[in-house]
Amino acid sequence: MNQSDLKRNSCMLRGPLTKKGYMRWWHSFSGIHAQTGTGRTFFVEFFIINPRLGGELPVLGQHPYYKKRGMKPSYIMIKAGIFPGENGESGKQLHAFYPISSLKAAKFPLVMQVEDCFYSEDRISGFVDVSLQEANHRSFMTDAGCMEWDLEVSKAVSCHTGVYGGRFMQMLNALDSYWHGEGIRSFFKGSVTLDGEAYLVTPEDSYGYADKHWGRTYNNPWLQLACCRLTSEKAGRTLRHSALAINGCHPRFLCFPMHRRLMLQLTYMGEDFEFNRCKWEVKETNKRIIWHILAQNKVSVVKISGSCTKTQLMFLKYENPDGLLSRFPLWAGACGIGSIQLYRRSQGGRELLDTLTLENALCEYRAEEA
């Protein structure tokens, strides 16, 4: 449902999740190179893991010192970077680690300050600088480089997951990972400097996205697709306040796993379409990752097809709250393309409302682990 919930977006980990859990506030947006006019998509994330286990130093789960002692990770990580471009230009992710003690936060509405990095609902700013020497340490899981950002954020369309992100489901440990999309259609304004190259970020061309994930581990499989650059065949233009957001989840009843599901919201020209009855297939070929999704509810049907070439994807790196790395790569990029067919149910069958073209879609996928 397109409903803002700043309280859910600001909620911190409770109970057992403080010692075995994570939170990640994600932002992605497009910027234009100040000299060449080339467009690229950037990302900035505030990531916190196992906060009750931390102290005055960040505990890196991949560091040999902590691994030998069986210590779980505990730190704040600022992840910033750039996705591969449409022509296969390389992507980059930069990680800066801070101790839990460095976090200064006000809970509602959420404001976080970690040294030079700042987060609020309407502004993010910060600076990450990773040397070649630091990048050579496998425990940092990072590339080398520097990125600075200062951006205003306006979150125009939200995806509220209702009971799936509520306190009752969390008390039951019903999901491994919870999701709230406070800004599935967001407008960013400001500037980014990456390795000395300046980029301008304007609201109309930013195609911004912002959400939050939290829980005891990551979704398995990891599947996410989002797009707010939707062009209507019916209207013949790109829609300003329309957005698609899809996130996988794996419900449990007590300790028993249930069928994997997709949560899907399509906001189309001011009307919200929500779907929990979804069938989907993800194909990974030598060159591409391809999505096919069919979703239905009582009044509407949506068919989604999308893909992204592997040259336009990169591997995002995370360790889980137990300090383990997945055996499978997390493919991620922002050059997804595809189409959406939206139908309205009627007595005689269904009527095609519109066909939408997807561009610059955010794609994240990791295959299921046994």
N, C-alpha and C positions, 0 to 999 in steps of 0.2 A: 504494500500500500504506500502511496506517495504521502508519507506523513513524517515530518521531522520529529526527532526524539533526541534532544541534546543530552538528556539524562542518561539514556542508554549509551550514547556515544562517549560519555565521560566516565562511565562506570569502570572502576578498577577491579582487579582480581580479588576474590574472596576465598576464605577457607583453604581447602587442600590445593586449589589452583595457585595460591601464592608461593607454594614450594614445588609445584609441578604444573606450570602453565605459562602462557605467553599472551601478549597483546601486541597488535600492530595497526597503526593508523597510516593508511596508504594514501598518497596523492600522485596522480599522473596528469600531465598536461603538455601541450605542444607550444613550441616557441620558434621564432623566425630569426635566423642568423642576421645580425645587424649589417653585415657587409654583403653577403652573397644572396640573401633572401631565401635560403634553403630552410625548409621546415624539418624539425626533429621533435621527438617526444621524450620528455624527461620524467623522472620519478623521484619522490622524496618520501621517506618512511620513518616514523618513530616506532621503535621496536623495543619491548621490555620482556625479559624472560626470568622466571623464578625469582621475583623480587624479594621474598622473605629469606632467601639464601645468601643475599649479597651483603656488601659492607662498603669499605673504603676503597676497594680495588675491584675492577671487573674480573669476573671468573670466566675464562674462555674455555668452553668444553672441549675444543680441539687442541688445546695447548698440552704438550707432553707432561708438564708439571702437574696440572690438574687431573689429567687422565690417569696418571699413575696412582693418584690418591682417591680416585673414584668420585671426584667432586662434579656435581652438576653445574651447568652454566648459570650465571647470574650477572646480568648487565643491562645497560641501556645501549642500544645500537642505533645510530643514525645512518640509514642507508640512503644514498643519493646516487643518481647516475642518469644515463641516457640509453634508450633502446636502439637497436640497430635500425638503420634507415631503410627506405623503400628500395634503394639500389644496393643493399647489402653492406652499407657503411657499418663499421664495428660498433658494438655497444660497450658500455662500461658501467660497473657498479663499484661504489666506494663505501667503505665501512669505517665509521669512527665509533669506538667503544668507550663507555663511561661507567663508573661505578653507580650502583643504585643510590648511594648517598648524594649524588650530584643532582638528582631530580628535585626540582621545585615545582609544585603543582597546586592549582586551585581546581576543585572538582566540578563545579557547576556554575556557569558553563566552563568547560575544560580549558585550562591554560597550563602549558608545560614549558619550563625553561631548563635546558641542559647546557650549561656554559654558553656558547655562542649560538645555540640552536633554540628557536622559539616556535611554539605551536599554539594557535588559538583557532576558534571556529571561523574566523574571518581573515587570518593572516598567518603565513609561515615564513620564517627567515632562518638563515644559518650558513654554515661554512664547514666543509670537510676537506682535509688535505692529507693525502696518503702518499708517503714516500716510496720509492722503489724498494728500499730495504724492508719497510713494513709489509709491502705487497708480497715479498718473497717468503713471509711467514705463513704457512698453510693455515695456522689457527685463526688468522684474520679473515680468510675467505674473501679477499678483496683484490681489486686492481689498483694500480697506481694512478694518481691524478688529483686534481683539486676542483671543487665545484662550490659556487656561492649562489645563493638565491634570496630574493626578497619579493614576496608575492602577496597581494590581496586575494582573498578567496570569497566568492559568493556561491553558496550552495543552493541551487534552484529546484532540483528534483531529488526526492529521497526515496529509498526503498526500505520500508519498515517490515521486518520479518515476523512481526506479531509474536505468537506463543513460541516460535522456534528460537527466539533470542531472549525469551522472558526468564524471570527468576525461577519459576517453577521447573522449567526444563533444565536449568542449571543445577537446581537442588537435586534432581534425579540423575545428573550426569548423563543426560539423554543424548547429547551430541559431543563428538570429539572437538569440534570447532564451531563457534557461533559467529554470526555475520550481521552487520548493520550497515546499510548503505546511506549514510547521511547526505552524500552529495554525488549521486550517480550521474547527475548533470550539473557540473560546476563551471563557473567562469573565473579564470585566473587572470591577474593583471600585475605586471612587474617586469623583473629582469632575472636572467640567469647568466652566470659566467662559468664556462667549463674550460679548464686548461688555457685560460687567457682569452678564449673566444666568447664574445658577448652575443646574447640572444634576447630578443624582445618578446614578451608574452602579452598578448592582447585578448580581451574577453571573447570576442567573436571567433577568433582563430585558435583558442586554447583547447577546446574540446576536452574540458577537464573532468576528472573523476576523483572521488574521495570516498573511502569506506573504512571500516574497522573489522578486524577479525580477532577473536580471542578464544582460549580454551586450553585443554590439556595436551593436545597435539594437533597436527595438521590433517586436513581432509585426505582420505585415501579412497579413490584417486583424488588428486587435486585438479579441480576443473573450475575455471572461471572465464566468463566472456562478458565484455561490457562495451557499449558503443553509444556515443551521443552525436556522432556525425551521420545522421540518417537523412537520406534524400528521398522524398516522396515522388513516386511516379505520377500519382494523381494530381498533386499540387505543382509538380515541376520545380521544386526548390528544396534546399536543405532546411529541415525543421529546427527551430530555435530551442524549444522547450520539450523536446522528445528525447527519450533515452531507453536503452535496453540494458538490463543487468541480470546476469545468470550466475548462480553459485551452487556448487554441489554440497551435499551434506550426507552424513551417514548416521541416521537415528538408531538409538538403542532403547530397548525396554528392559529395565533393570540391567542385567549383564548380557542380554541377548541382542545381537545385531539384527536390525531389520533391513528392508530393501533400501538401497541407496536412492537418493532423491535429488532432484534439482529444484531450487527456488528461482522463479523467473518472474520478472516484472517488465512489462513494456508500457511506457508512458507515451501515448501517441496523441499529439495535438490537444493536450489537456485532459485526455481520458486515460485512466489507468486500467491495465489488463494484468491480472495476477493469475499465475498458474502453478499448481503443485502436482498435477497429473502430467508427467512428462516422460516421453521416451527419447532416448538419445543414443548416439553412436559416435565414437571418436576413432578415426583412423589415422595411423601414423605410417607414412610411406617414407621412402628414402629422401624425398625432397620437401614434403609438406606435412602439416597436421590439418585434418579436415573434421569439421563438426557438422552433424545433422541432428536437429532437434524437432520434435513434434510435441506440442503442448495443447491441452484442452481444458476448458471449464464449461459451465452450464450455458454460457452465452457466446463463447468465442473459441476460435482455433487459431493457432499460429504455427507456421512452418519456418524454420530457420536453417539456413545453410551457410557455412563460412569456412574459411581456410586461411592459412598463413604459411609462407615458405620458411624452411628452416634457416635460410640465410638471413631472414628478417627476425629471427628469434635468438635469444641468448639464454644461458643457464643462470637463474637466480639461486643464490646460495643461502641456506639457513641450516642451523642445527636445531633439533627438537629439544624439548625440556629435559630429556634424559641425556642430552649431549651426543646424540647419534645423528649421522648424516644418512640421507636416503640413498639406496642403491641406484635409484633412477633419477635422471636429471629433471629439474623443473624448468620446462620450456616457457619462455615469456617474451612478449613483444607487443608492439602497438601498431602493426601494419595489417591487421586482419581485414579481410574483405568478405563480402557475401551479400545475402538478400534475406528479407523477411516478407512472408505473405501472411497478411492478417485477414481473417474471415469472421463474419458475424453469423451466428446460427439463426436459422429461421425455420418456419414450419416445412418449407419445401426443401430444406437442406442447409446450405450455407452460402453466404454472399461475400465475395471478395471486397473488402473495404479499401485496401491499398497494398501496393508492393513497395517496399523500402529497400534502398541500397545501403549496405554497411560499408563504411570506410574508416580507416584508422582505429579499428577495434582493438581493445586491450584483450590479449589472449594469454592465459596461463594454464598449463597442463602438465601433470605428472602421472605416469601410468600407475595402476594399482599394484601395491605390494602385498604379497601373501602374508 
